[in-house]
Amino acid sequence: MKSIKIYASVLVFSVGLISCEVRTTNVGNGNAKVKKIPPGQAKKIYGTKSAKPFAPGQNK
């Protein structure tokens, strides 16, 4: 009898856990601009010596 209660409680817990659903929705239009990080911050993240490759206007 004790094992039936344990199995039943595990079954109820499992069904409750599986039935949880997470939904994410995006509000707004799909053409929203993605915020870019500044060139100096990208330089720090990637460990390069110069920020020129990350700056869109610096083409030489």
Backbone as CSV, one residue per row, in Angstrom:
resi,resn,N_x,N_y,N_z,CA_x,CA_y,CA_z,C_x,C_y,C_z
1,MET,0.823,-1.191,0.000,0.000,0.000,0.000,0.872,1.262,0.000
2,LYS,1.965,1.204,0.749,2.859,2.347,0.836,3.530,2.608,-0.514
3,SER,3.897,1.525,-1.227,4.550,1.698,-2.526,3.587,2.256,-3.568
4,ILE,2.306,1.929,-3.457,1.316,2.470,-4.399,1.202,3.980,-4.213
5,LYS,1.243,4.447,-2.976,1.169,5.882,-2.710,2.401,6.588,-3.259
6,ILE,3.548,5.948,-3.124,4.783,6.542,-3.642,4.729,6.636,-5.159
7,TYR,4.321,5.536,-5.826,4.217,5.549,-7.285,3.188,6.565,-7.755
8,ALA,2.076,6.662,-7.056,1.035,7.616,-7.435,1.538,9.048,-7.279
9,SER,2.254,9.318,-6.187,2.751,10.678,-5.989,3.827,11.032,-7.020
10,VAL,4.683,10.070,-7.376,5.696,10.312,-8.413,5.018,10.545,-9.758
11,LEU,3.964,9.776,-10.045,3.230,9.939,-11.309,2.574,11.312,-11.378
12,VAL,1.922,11.738,-10.307,1.267,13.049,-10.285,2.303,14.159,-10.428
13,PHE,3.419,14.027,-9.750,4.482,15.023,-9.850,5.033,15.094,-11.268
14,SER,5.251,13.938,-11.882,5.800,13.895,-13.241,4.840,14.512,-14.238
15,VAL,3.572,14.195,-14.134,2.577,14.760,-15.052,2.488,16.268,-14.853
16,GLY,2.537,16.710,-13.628,2.503,18.143,-13.354,3.716,18.858,-13.911
17,LEU,4.873,18.217,-13.836,6.103,18.817,-14.337,6.121,18.853,-15.860
18,ILE,5.652,17.792,-16.478,5.644,17.714,-17.938,4.617,18.665,-18.536
19,SER,3.521,18.892,-17.839,2.461,19.724,-18.398,2.794,21.211,-18.363
20,CYS,3.845,21.604,-17.660,4.243,23.008,-17.635,4.786,23.400,-18.999
21,GLU,4.317,24.504,-19.519,4.738,24.956,-20.837,5.178,26.407,-20.741
22,VAL,6.326,26.685,-21.321,6.850,28.038,-21.317,6.698,28.603,-22.718
23,ARG,6.066,29.750,-22.809,5.873,30.398,-24.112,6.534,31.758,-24.084
24,THR,7.197,32.064,-25.169,7.783,33.396,-25.298,7.187,34.047,-26.530
25,THR,6.826,35.289,-26.402,6.273,36.023,-27.528,7.044,37.320,-27.693
26,ASN,7.191,37.728,-28.936,7.847,38.992,-29.243,6.778,40.026,-29.545
27,VAL,6.832,41.123,-28.844,5.876,42.190,-29.066,6.528,43.215,-29.976
28,GLY,5.799,43.643,-30.994,6.324,44.640,-31.917,6.522,44.035,-33.295
29,ASN,7.099,44.832,-34.164,7.282,44.343,-35.519,8.544,43.495,-35.629
30,GLY,8.627,42.706,-36.661,9.763,41.817,-36.839,10.991,42.510,-37.395
31,ASN,10.872,43.772,-37.762,11.989,44.502,-38.355,12.720,45.366,-37.338
32,ALA,12.594,45.048,-36.071,13.241,45.850,-35.038,14.759,45.705,-35.140
33,LYS,15.458,46.805,-34.918,16.913,46.787,-34.993,17.497,46.117,-33.759
34,VAL,18.538,45.345,-33.965,19.241,44.706,-32.867,20.277,45.689,-32.351
35,LYS,20.312,45.871,-31.043,21.250,46.820,-30.456,22.643,46.213,-30.481
36,LYS,23.569,46.903,-31.146,24.947,46.427,-31.249,25.774,46.992,-30.105
37,ILE,26.816,46.275,-29.787,27.729,46.770,-28.765,28.738,47.698,-29.425
38,PRO,29.278,48.655,-28.704,30.257,49.584,-29.269,31.536,48.859,-29.682
39,PRO,32.271,49.410,-30.651,33.489,48.759,-31.135,34.524,48.502,-30.038
40,GLY,34.660,49.427,-29.092,35.631,49.238,-28.014,35.262,48.075,-27.104
41,GLN,33.961,47.902,-26.879,33.519,46.794,-26.042,33.733,45.464,-26.763
42,ALA,33.481,45.432,-28.077,33.719,44.214,-28.860,35.205,43.866,-28.862
43,LYS,36.038,44.881,-28.914,37.496,44.668,-28.867,37.889,43.995,-27.562
44,LYS,37.311,44.450,-26.460,37.612,43.853,-25.158,37.136,42.404,-25.084
45,ILE,35.953,42.140,-25.635,35.382,40.790,-25.570,36.237,39.806,-26.365
46,TYR,36.615,40.206,-27.590,37.344,39.287,-28.464,38.859,39.345,-28.283
47,GLY,39.336,40.300,-27.505,40.754,40.352,-27.161,41.664,40.808,-28.287
48,THR,41.169,41.593,-29.219,42.019,42.103,-30.287,42.684,43.400,-29.840
49,LYS,43.713,43.809,-30.581,44.440,45.022,-30.225,43.758,46.280,-30.756
50,SER,42.995,46.144,-31.840,42.381,47.307,-32.463,40.865,47.123,-32.553
51,ALA,40.148,48.248,-32.488,38.699,48.206,-32.603,38.236,48.455,-34.039
52,LYS,39.176,48.679,-34.964,38.806,48.972,-36.349,37.954,47.894,-37.011
53,PRO,38.233,46.600,-36.811,37.391,45.590,-37.461,35.938,45.616,-36.986
54,PHE,35.675,46.190,-35.844,34.329,46.208,-35.292,33.594,47.512,-35.572
55,ALA,34.300,48.514,-36.106,33.693,49.793,-36.412,33.255,49.802,-37.878
56,PRO,31.961,49.981,-38.147,31.467,49.880,-39.519,32.001,50.971,-40.456
57,GLY,32.376,52.137,-39.938,32.836,53.217,-40.792,34.333,53.222,-41.029
58,GLN,35.061,52.345,-40.422,36.518,52.342,-40.521,36.976,51.280,-41.533
59,ASN,36.868,51.617,-42.809,37.304,50.699,-43.862,38.526,51.274,-44.563
60,LYS,39.655,50.642,-44.386,40.888,51.087,-45.051,41.601,49.904,-45.618
